[in-house]
Every structure is written in structure tokens, then in C-alpha cells.
Amino acid sequence: MTKADLINIISQKANLQHRQAEVVVNLVFDMMCDALKKDERIEIRGFGSFVNRSYESYQGRNPKTGQVVQVPPKRVPFFKVGKELKEMVDFEKK
């Protein structure tokens, strides 16, 4: 499912104009991005949670040249699936 698909489904199910559904979807995603930028945890019960994982600086290698490079520390968003969603997806496969 793409973002455009999500907008179309929301506009149909909620009886909204396409533009209104697009605003809603963009607003939700923007708020989630802002929360992660502030290093806040996002938890959606029954679906999952988003958190930032922090990685320390380390020495890596450029695969093309083999040269040792220093990789700076970074934060990466991580999604952990919720128990209900995991069970629902697993049940659908059987």
C-alpha cells in the first residue's frame, strides 16, 4: 500500500474529499516525524511502536576502495510490531 492508496481509502471510507483525506494523512505523518525528531516514542496500541535507536561512532570500510572511514554516531527510527498485529498477520497466512 502506498501513501496515495491510503489517501484514496480514507477518502472513500470517511466520505471525505480527496484533498481533505490527503491533509489528514500528511498531518498524521508530519506529527509522527516531529515526535521522532524530538526523540519521543510513538505507540499505537494493537499496531506497534516507533522508537529511535542510537548507534555510536565506529570505524567502517568503504567497500569500493577498502579505505577505513569513521562513521559518525546516528539515530535511526525503528518499528516494533505489536502483539495483536503480529498474531493477525500470522493467522492470515495459515
Secondary structure, DSSP 8 states (H G I E B T S, - for coil): --HHHHHHHHHHHTT--HHHHHHHHHHHHHHHHHHHHTT--EEETTTEEEEEEEE--EEEE-TTT--EEEE--EEEEEEEE-HHHHHHHHHHH-
